[in-house]
């Protein structure tokens, strides 16, 4: 089985959102290559899940420090 990874994973350059069940503390990060793809993924999940917009990642770090919660209008 081996040992678990000790280093955090490196993030690709692109846009990230976190999808989680309503009321949950953690979720799954989804990667999108472009802002348009990120917007499509938000539209797909916004009705049934909480969508947290993590923002753009460059060189493994997020450009914006604070994630934003997406609210359905």
C-alpha positions in Angstrom: 0.0 0.0 0.0 2.8 2.4 0.7 2.9 5.7 2.6 0.5 8.6 2.0 1.8 11.7 0.2 3.3 14.3 2.4 3.6 17.2 0.0 0.5 19.1 -1.1 -0.3 18.7 -4.8 0.8 21.3 -7.2 -2.0 23.3 -8.9 -2.2 23.8 -12.6 -2.5 27.3 -14.0 -6.2 28.1 -14.5 -9.4 28.6 -12.6 -10.7 26.7 -9.6 -14.0 26.3 -7.9 -14.9 24.2 -4.9 -18.2 22.2 -5.0 -19.6 21.0 -1.7 -22.9 19.8 -0.3 -25.0 22.4 1.3 -23.9 22.8 4.9 -20.7 20.8 4.5 -17.3 22.0 5.6 -15.2 20.5 2.8 -15.7 19.7 -0.9 -14.1 18.9 -4.2 -11.9 21.3 -6.2 -12.7 21.5 -9.9 -10.2 22.8 -12.4 -11.1 24.8 -15.5 -8.7 26.0 -18.2 -10.6 29.2 -19.0 -13.0 31.5 -17.3 -15.8 30.5 -19.7 -15.5 26.8 -18.7 -15.5 27.9 -15.0 -18.7 29.8 -15.5 -20.3 26.8 -17.2 -19.4 24.5 -14.3 -20.8 27.0 -11.8 -24.1 27.1 -13.8 -24.2 23.3 -13.7 -23.8 22.9 -10.0 -25.3 26.1 -8.5 -28.8 24.6 -8.0 -27.9 21.5 -6.0 -24.6 22.4 -4.4 -22.7 25.2 -2.7 -20.2 26.7 -5.1 -17.1 28.4 -3.7 -15.1 30.4 -6.3 -11.4 30.0 -5.4 -10.2 32.0 -8.4 -7.3 32.0 -10.8 -4.1 30.0 -10.0 -0.8 31.1 -11.3 2.4 29.1 -10.5 0.6 27.0 -7.9 -0.8 30.0 -5.9 -4.1 31.8 -6.1 -4.2 35.4 -7.3 -7.0 36.3 -5.0 -6.5 35.5 -1.3 -10.1 35.2 -0.3 -12.5 32.7 -1.9 -16.0 33.9 -2.8 -19.3 32.0 -2.2 -21.4 32.0 -5.4 -25.0 32.9 -4.6 -27.8 32.0 -7.0 -29.8 35.1 -8.2 
